[in-house]
Amino acid sequence: MSHGRLMLLDTASLYFRAFHGLPSTLRSPDGRPVNAVRGLLDFIARLITDYSPDALACCWDNDWRPSWRVELLPSYKTHRVAPRVPAGAPVGAGGVGAESGTAEEAPDELEAQVPVIMEVLDALGLPVIGADGYEADDVIGTLATTWSGPVDVVTGDRDLFQLVDDKHPVRIVYTARGMSRLAEVDDAWVRSKYGIAPWQYADFAVLRGDPSDGIPGVAGIGEKIAASLLGEYDDLAGLMRAAMDSDSSLTTATRRKLADAVDYLGVAGEVVRVARDLPLPQPGPLPGPPGARFDELAERHGLGSSADRIRKALAARAG
């Protein structure tokens, strides 16, 4: 089975997009919001139809801000921490840290839909895969690395560009511009956009920084300088060796910038690089059309045409 095409969903990224992209007037018969649920089903139906995966996994944030990353870099995702953990909020609900005990700030109407999303995915037979103490990115990194066939990773997160590998092959189906303008990110795309190879992307992000994740970067080093340095020295380790070599071609100004950030540079790479060796189950074949349990959930939550679309997509893929 594992030689077929695998699709890995950055699930929270997709249901956040669905929640903010669809009107809050989409409600269940008893008045509860279902826009994130319906939007996610629509996304999955379209992805199955357009990309024809043989297997699919909904990757989950069991811990959206792992304590081990925060210990290495306290600024990691700090600006996205909610003031308190909502009472009874489920782990990963966009999401509550299983170990850190923190919650990512998210609207109450979205939080309320996450248990429904999990129940619906289960009824469809689509595996939800997470790992305690790790983010969905780490689950994606591991499954993309260990799967023996082609892999499509669906995400709006640039950090996962580090997984792109034409030889494996692994590509990113990038959602940042919306589901109607998906970008298929391969080696050439990354090189054209950033001037680096995909395997250099994690070090590139460390140097440049990423405010959306609380990664400060090295003061005075932006995208162009970071790409130029990696083009000359390959990776962060090579760059730091050059910084300590008085005979290297690094300018005095660049040496000073790297020296000022030496403590940060010693830990940031481990924070930015995704795990690739977690003990995870391999996804099974894409399921066929759902049965009575899904039908009951679709009726109870008023999933309407979204339920019809996912049924049709799974039936067509099953042949």
C-alpha positions in Angstrom: 0.0 0.0 0.0 2.7 2.5 1.0 3.9 2.8 -2.6 0.7 4.7 -3.6 0.1 8.5 -3.3 -0.3 9.8 0.2 -2.0 13.1 1.1 -1.2 14.6 4.5 -3.5 17.4 5.7 -2.4 20.1 8.1 -5.9 19.8 9.6 -6.0 22.8 11.9 -4.7 25.0 9.1 -7.6 23.9 6.9 -10.3 24.2 9.5 -9.1 27.6 10.6 -9.3 28.6 6.9 -12.7 27.1 6.6 -14.0 28.9 9.7 -12.8 32.3 8.5 -13.8 31.8 4.9 -17.4 30.6 5.3 -20.2 32.6 6.9 -21.2 32.0 10.5 -24.8 31.7 9.4 -24.1 28.1 8.5 -25.7 26.4 11.5 -26.9 23.0 12.7 -30.6 22.5 13.1 -30.2 23.3 16.8 -28.4 26.6 16.0 -24.8 25.7 16.6 -22.1 26.9 14.1 -20.9 24.3 11.6 -19.0 26.5 9.0 -15.6 25.1 9.9 -17.0 21.5 9.8 -18.7 22.0 6.4 -15.7 24.0 5.0 -13.3 21.3 6.0 -15.4 18.6 4.3 -15.6 20.7 1.2 -11.8 21.1 1.1 -11.2 17.4 1.6 -13.7 16.5 -1.1 -12.1 18.8 -3.6 -8.6 17.6 -2.7 -9.6 13.9 -3.1 -11.2 14.7 -6.5 -8.4 16.8 -7.8 -5.4 14.8 -6.5 -6.7 11.2 -6.3 -4.7 10.1 -3.3 -4.5 6.4 -2.5 -4.3 7.2 1.3 -5.0 10.3 3.4 -4.2 11.3 6.9 -5.6 14.2 9.0 -2.5 15.3 10.9 -3.2 16.8 14.4 -1.7 19.1 16.9 -1.6 17.0 20.1 0.5 19.8 21.4 0.5 23.0 19.3 3.3 24.6 21.4 5.5 21.8 22.8 7.3 22.5 26.0 10.6 21.3 24.7 10.5 23.9 21.9 9.5 26.6 24.4 12.4 25.6 26.7 14.8 26.0 23.7 13.2 29.3 22.5 10.8 31.0 25.0 9.5 33.3 22.3 8.1 30.4 20.3 4.5 31.2 19.5 4.2 33.4 22.6 2.0 36.0 20.8 -0.5 33.3 19.9 -1.1 32.1 23.5 -4.6 32.6 24.8 -5.0 34.3 28.2 -6.4 31.1 29.7 -7.2 27.5 28.7 -11.0 27.3 28.0 -12.7 25.0 30.5 -13.2 21.6 28.9 -11.4 22.5 25.7 -10.2 19.3 23.9 -6.5 18.7 23.3 -5.4 20.1 20.0 -8.5 22.2 19.5 -6.5 24.8 17.6 -5.2 24.0 20.1 -4.6 23.1 23.7 -1.1 22.0 24.5 -1.2 18.5 26.0 2.0 19.1 28.0 2.4 22.8 28.1 -1.2 23.4 29.3 -1.6 26.5 27.0 -4.2 27.2 24.4 -3.8 28.9 21.1 -6.1 31.9 20.8 -9.1 30.9 18.8 -12.8 32.1 18.6 -15.2 30.2 20.8 -17.4 29.3 17.8 -14.4 27.5 16.2 -13.4 25.7 19.5 -16.9 24.4 19.7 -16.7 22.8 16.3 -13.5 20.8 16.8 -15.1 17.8 18.6 -17.6 17.7 15.8 -14.8 17.7 13.2 -13.1 14.8 15.0 -16.3 12.8 15.2 -17.1 13.4 11.5 -13.6 12.5 10.4 -13.8 9.3 12.4 -17.2 8.4 10.9 -15.7 8.9 7.4 -12.9 6.5 8.2 -10.2 9.2 7.7 -7.4 8.6 10.2 -6.6 11.5 12.6 -2.9 11.1 13.6 -1.1 13.0 16.3 1.8 12.5 18.7 1.8 13.6 22.3 4.4 16.4 22.8 4.5 17.2 19.1 2.8 19.4 16.5 1.0 18.4 13.4 4.1 19.6 11.5 6.1 16.9 13.2 3.5 14.2 12.3 3.6 15.4 8.7 7.4 15.4 8.7 7.6 11.8 9.9 4.9 10.4 7.6 6.3 12.2 4.6 9.7 10.8 5.3 8.7 7.2 6.1 6.2 6.8 3.3 7.7 5.0 0.3 5.6 6.5 -2.4 4.8 10.1 -3.5 3.4 12.5 -0.9 1.3 15.7 -1.1 1.3 17.9 2.0 -1.7 20.3 2.1 -0.8 23.3 4.3 -0.5 27.1 4.5 2.6 26.8 6.6 5.9 27.8 4.9 7.9 25.9 7.5 7.0 22.7 5.7 8.8 23.8 2.6 11.8 22.0 4.3 10.1 18.7 3.4 10.0 19.3 -0.4 12.0 16.6 -2.2 11.6 15.9 -5.9 13.4 12.6 -5.6 11.2 11.1 -2.9 8.9 12.8 -4.2 7.3 15.1 -1.6 5.6 18.3 -2.7 3.5 21.0 -0.8 0.0 21.8 -1.9 0.2 25.4 -0.6 -3.1 27.0 0.5 -1.9 30.5 1.5 -3.7 32.1 -1.5 -6.9 30.2 -1.0 -8.3 26.8 -2.1 -9.1 28.2 -5.5 -5.5 29.2 -6.1 -3.5 26.3 -4.8 0.3 26.4 -5.5 2.1 23.1 -6.0 5.5 23.7 -4.4 8.4 21.6 -5.7 12.2 22.1 -5.8 12.0 24.6 -8.6 9.3 26.6 -6.9 11.3 27.0 -3.7 14.5 27.9 -5.6 12.6 30.4 -7.7 10.9 32.0 -4.7 13.7 32.1 -2.2 17.0 31.3 -4.0 17.7 28.3 -1.9 17.2 24.5 -2.0 14.3 23.1 0.0 16.7 21.2 2.3 18.1 24.6 3.3 14.7 26.1 4.2 14.9 25.5 7.9 18.3 27.2 8.3 17.0 30.0 6.0 14.0 30.5 8.4 16.3 30.6 11.4 18.4 33.3 9.8 15.6 35.3 8.4 13.1 34.8 11.2 9.4 34.1 11.2 7.3 36.5 13.3 4.2 34.3 12.9 5.9 31.6 15.0 7.9 33.9 17.3 11.2 33.0 15.5 13.2 36.3 15.9 15.9 35.6 13.3 19.3 37.3 13.2 19.1 41.1 13.4 20.1 42.6 10.2 19.8 39.5 8.1 16.8 39.4 5.8 15.7 37.0 3.1 18.3 38.0 0.4 21.3 38.0 2.8 20.2 34.7 4.3 19.9 33.1 0.9 23.3 34.5 -0.2 25.0 33.1 2.9 23.4 29.7 2.5 24.4 29.7 -1.1 28.0 30.2 -0.1 28.2 28.1 3.0 25.5 25.5 2.4 24.0 25.3 5.9 24.0 26.9 9.4 26.8 24.7 10.6 29.0 25.7 7.6 28.1 29.4 8.2 29.1 29.2 11.9 32.4 27.5 11.0 33.1 30.4 8.6 32.2 32.9 11.3 34.9 31.4 13.5 37.5 31.3 10.7 39.4 34.5 10.4 40.4 33.6 6.9 36.8 33.1 5.6 35.2 35.7 3.3 32.6 36.8 5.7 32.5 40.5 6.3 33.2 42.0 9.7 29.6 43.2 9.9 28.1 39.8 9.2 30.5 38.2 11.8 29.3 40.7 14.3 25.6 39.9 13.6 26.2 36.2 13.9 28.2 36.6 17.1 25.5 38.7 18.7 23.0 35.9 17.9 25.1 32.9 18.8 23.0 31.7 21.7 19.8 31.9 19.5 21.5 30.2 16.6 22.6 27.3 18.9 19.0 26.3 19.5 16.7 27.7 16.8 17.5 25.1 14.3 16.1 22.4 16.5 13.0 24.4 17.0 12.3 25.1 13.3 13.2 21.6 12.0 10.3 19.2 12.0 10.6 15.7 13.5 11.0 12.9 11.0 11.2 9.8 13.2 8.2 9.7 15.5 6.6 6.2 16.1 3.4 6.6 14.1 1.0 4.3 12.4 1.0 4.2 8.6 -2.2 5.4 7.0 -4.3 2.7 5.3 -6.1 2.9 2.0 -8.5 5.7 1.4 -12.0 4.6 2.6 -15.0 4.1 0.4 -18.3 5.9 0.8 -19.4 6.4 4.5 -22.2 4.5 6.1 -25.1 5.1 8.5 -23.0 6.7 11.3 -21.9 9.5 9.0 -25.4 9.9 7.6 -26.7 10.4 11.2 -24.0 13.0 12.0 -24.7 14.8 8.7 -28.4 15.0 9.6 -27.8 16.0 13.2 -25.4 18.8 12.3 -27.0 20.0 9.1 -24.0 19.3 6.9 -26.1 19.3 3.8 -24.3 19.6 0.5 -20.9 19.3 2.2 -21.8 15.8 3.2 -23.0 15.1 -0.3 -19.7 16.2 -1.8 -17.5 14.1 0.5 -19.7 11.1 -0.2 -19.4 11.6 -3.9 -15.6 12.2 -3.8 -15.0 9.0 -1.8 -17.4 6.9 -4.0 -15.7 8.1 -7.2 -12.2 7.4 -5.8 -13.3 3.9 -4.7 -14.4 3.2 -8.3 
